[in-house]
Amino acid sequence: NVFIFKLITMATEVPASIALGRKVATLGVGTTWCGFPWPPGKEQHYQPPTIEEIYGYLSTAVRLIAGEGKVSLMVDTAAGYVSAEENLGIVFSKHPDLRKRCCLCSKFGERRDGISGKVTHDFTKQACLASVDKSIAQLAGPLDIIYIHLTGQVGDSKSLEALRDSELLGCLTEMKATGKVHNIGVSISTPSVLQTAWDEGLLKPFGALQIPRRIVLKETSLKPFMLVESSLLSIHQYAIWIQAKVHWKL
């Protein structure tokens, strides 16, 4: 936990304002459970949350984490979280002032069938455009970050293919230029993909990098705090997110 403590300290001193154009609290929240059974292995205990429960979760997080000032709460979601974006959109439509206090980040490339649980992946330009447009419509406005969602299920080959896709990168860059999203990033769950992406310079175009806590604590050879080319490093443990402006380079 030393690494997490050091990251919290650094993030407190250097808000993610440079990467996002706004001040964001060090801790943020995830919304996987707002759309389908989570966490893994606990599915039998899962009860779909009501809209009121999701509102209570977010409003309480804003109050306790972001406070009463002009600091925003980072809220992470994804197209692959089944009905999470839709449910969040309902909450925000009823409570627009709450949306203004949230820094909204979503991910594209993964789709999960809400009934069968089957997961598919599509990282083409066309899939990106359709997914991001749907996310923006459901969440009632531009996204602060859109991530390419490279989970371990994607596999190394397909993940690296997506990162090397100049057409996809051009699509994301244009979205940022036109204001659909404020920043673009990549969410990588596999150490080998992260290492290759670093070796090939594939992280350079992105303003945000999202990785699991286990990479920070176990994969010490990767030194993710120093390897990230991005302005914003987000480390996740289930539904808890920690962000930091990384201000050094190798």
C-alpha positions in Angstrom: 0.0 0.0 0.0 3.0 2.3 0.1 2.7 3.0 -3.6 -1.0 3.9 -3.3 -0.1 6.2 -0.4 2.6 8.0 -2.3 0.3 8.4 -5.3 -2.5 9.8 -3.1 0.0 12.3 -1.7 1.2 13.3 -5.1 -2.3 13.6 -6.5 -3.4 15.8 -3.7 -0.6 18.2 -4.4 -1.1 18.1 -8.2 -4.8 18.0 -9.2 -5.7 16.5 -12.6 -6.5 20.0 -13.9 -3.9 20.0 -16.7 -5.2 16.8 -18.3 -8.9 17.6 -17.9 -9.1 21.4 -17.8 -10.8 21.2 -14.3 -9.8 20.3 -10.8 -10.6 16.7 -9.9 -10.6 15.0 -6.5 -7.8 12.5 -5.9 -10.3 9.7 -5.3 -13.1 8.8 -7.8 -15.8 6.1 -8.1 -16.6 3.3 -10.5 -20.0 2.4 -11.8 -19.7 -1.2 -13.0 -22.2 -2.4 -10.4 -24.7 0.2 -11.7 -25.1 -1.9 -14.9 -24.5 -5.6 -14.2 -23.5 -8.0 -11.4 -20.2 -6.9 -9.7 -17.7 -7.7 -8.3 -16.7 -11.1 -9.9 -17.5 -14.1 -7.7 -20.3 -12.3 -5.9 -23.0 -12.5 -8.6 -25.4 -14.5 -6.4 -25.6 -11.6 -4.0 -26.1 -8.9 -6.6 -29.3 -6.8 -6.6 -29.7 -4.3 -9.4 -29.6 -0.8 -7.8 -32.5 1.6 -8.1 -32.1 5.0 -9.7 -32.5 6.5 -6.2 -29.7 4.3 -4.9 -27.3 5.3 -7.7 -28.2 9.0 -7.0 -27.5 8.5 -3.3 -24.2 6.8 -4.1 -23.0 9.6 -6.4 -24.3 12.6 -4.4 -22.7 11.1 -1.2 -19.4 10.6 -3.0 -19.5 14.2 -4.3 -20.1 15.5 -0.8 -17.6 13.3 1.0 -14.8 13.2 -1.6 -15.1 16.4 -3.8 -16.6 18.6 -1.1 -18.5 21.8 -1.5 -16.0 23.7 -3.7 -15.3 23.7 -7.4 -13.6 20.3 -7.3 -15.2 17.5 -9.5 -15.6 13.9 -8.7 -14.3 11.5 -11.3 -17.0 9.0 -12.3 -15.8 6.1 -14.4 -18.1 4.0 -16.6 -18.1 2.1 -19.9 -20.2 1.0 -22.8 -19.4 -2.5 -21.7 -21.1 -2.1 -18.3 -24.5 -3.1 -19.8 -27.0 -0.5 -18.5 -24.6 1.6 -16.4 -24.5 4.5 -18.8 -28.3 4.5 -19.2 -28.9 4.4 -15.5 -26.4 7.2 -14.9 -28.1 9.3 -17.6 -31.4 8.9 -15.9 -29.8 10.1 -12.6 -28.2 13.1 -14.4 -31.4 14.1 -16.2 -33.2 14.3 -12.9 -30.3 16.0 -11.1 -28.4 18.2 -13.7 -26.5 20.0 -10.9 -25.0 16.6 -9.9 -23.7 16.0 -13.4 -21.9 19.4 -13.3 -20.0 18.2 -10.3 -18.9 15.0 -12.0 -15.9 14.4 -14.3 -17.3 11.7 -16.6 -15.1 9.1 -18.1 -16.3 6.2 -20.3 -14.7 3.5 -22.4 -15.5 1.9 -25.7 -14.6 -1.4 -27.5 -16.3 -3.9 -25.2 -20.0 -5.0 -25.4 -21.6 -7.3 -22.9 -25.0 -9.0 -23.4 -27.1 -8.3 -20.3 -28.8 -11.6 -20.5 -26.2 -14.2 -21.6 -23.2 -12.2 -20.3 -21.4 -12.8 -23.6 -18.6 -10.3 -24.2 -17.6 -9.1 -27.7 -14.9 -6.5 -28.8 -14.8 -4.1 -31.7 -12.2 -1.4 -31.9 -12.8 -0.2 -35.5 -13.4 3.5 -36.2 -17.0 2.8 -37.0 -17.5 1.1 -33.6 -15.8 3.9 -31.9 -18.0 6.6 -33.4 -21.2 4.7 -32.7 -20.2 3.9 -29.1 -19.0 7.4 -28.2 -22.1 9.0 -29.7 -24.3 6.6 -27.7 -22.4 7.3 -24.5 -22.7 11.1 -25.0 -26.4 10.8 -25.7 -27.0 8.6 -22.7 -24.9 10.7 -20.4 -26.3 14.0 -21.6 -23.2 15.8 -22.8 -19.5 15.6 -23.7 -17.2 13.2 -22.0 -14.2 14.3 -20.0 -12.2 11.2 -21.0 -12.9 8.4 -23.5 -10.7 5.3 -23.0 -10.0 2.4 -25.4 -11.2 -0.5 -23.2 -8.4 -3.1 -23.4 -9.3 -5.7 -20.8 -7.5 -9.0 -20.3 -10.2 -10.7 -22.3 -9.2 -8.8 -25.5 -5.9 -10.6 -25.7 -2.4 -9.1 -26.4 -2.6 -9.3 -30.2 -6.0 -7.5 -30.6 -5.1 -5.0 -28.0 -1.9 -4.0 -29.7 -3.6 -4.0 -33.1 -6.1 -1.4 -31.7 -3.3 0.8 -30.3 -1.5 0.7 -33.7 -4.6 1.5 -35.7 -3.9 5.0 -37.2 -7.5 5.3 -38.4 -8.8 4.7 -34.8 -6.3 7.2 -33.4 -7.3 9.7 -36.0 -11.0 9.3 -35.0 -10.2 9.8 -31.3 -8.1 12.8 -32.0 -10.8 14.4 -34.1 -13.3 13.8 -31.3 -11.1 15.7 -29.0 -10.6 18.5 -31.5 -14.3 19.0 -32.0 -15.1 18.9 -28.3 -17.0 15.6 -28.1 -14.5 14.5 -25.5 -12.0 16.6 -23.5 -9.3 14.0 -23.5 -8.5 10.6 -24.9 -7.0 7.7 -23.1 -6.4 3.9 -23.0 -7.3 1.5 -20.3 -4.9 -1.4 -20.2 -5.3 -4.4 -17.8 -2.4 -6.7 -19.0 1.2 -6.1 -18.1 2.6 -7.4 -21.3 0.4 -5.1 -23.4 1.4 -2.1 -21.2 5.1 -3.0 -21.6 4.9 -3.4 -25.4 2.9 -0.2 -25.7 5.6 1.6 -23.8 8.4 0.0 -25.9 6.7 1.0 -29.2 5.8 4.5 -28.0 2.1 3.7 -28.4 1.1 5.6 -25.3 2.4 9.0 -26.5 -0.8 10.2 -28.2 -3.0 9.6 -25.1 -3.6 12.1 -22.4 -4.7 9.5 -19.8 -3.7 5.9 -18.9 -5.8 3.6 -16.7 -4.3 0.5 -15.2 -5.3 -2.0 -12.4 -3.8 -1.6 -8.9 -2.3 -5.1 -9.2 0.1 -3.9 -11.9 1.3 -1.1 -9.6 1.8 -3.5 -6.6 3.0 -6.7 -8.4 4.6 -5.8 -11.7 7.4 -3.7 -10.3 9.5 -4.1 -13.4 7.0 -2.0 -15.3 7.4 1.0 -12.9 4.0 2.4 -14.2 4.4 5.7 -12.4 7.4 6.5 -14.5 6.6 4.7 -17.7 3.4 6.6 -18.4 3.6 9.1 -21.2 0.2 10.5 -20.3 -0.7 13.5 -18.2 -3.2 11.6 -16.1 -2.6 8.2 -14.5 -5.7 6.4 -13.1 -5.3 3.3 -10.9 -8.3 1.2 -10.2 -9.3 -1.3 -7.6 -12.8 -2.5 -8.3 -14.9 0.7 -8.1 -12.4 2.9 -6.5 -10.2 5.2 -8.6 -7.1 7.2 -7.9 -5.9 9.8 -10.3 -2.6 11.7 -10.4 -0.8 14.1 -12.7 2.5 12.3 -13.5 5.1 15.0 -13.8 8.2 13.1 -14.5 9.5 11.1 -17.5 12.2 8.5 -18.0 
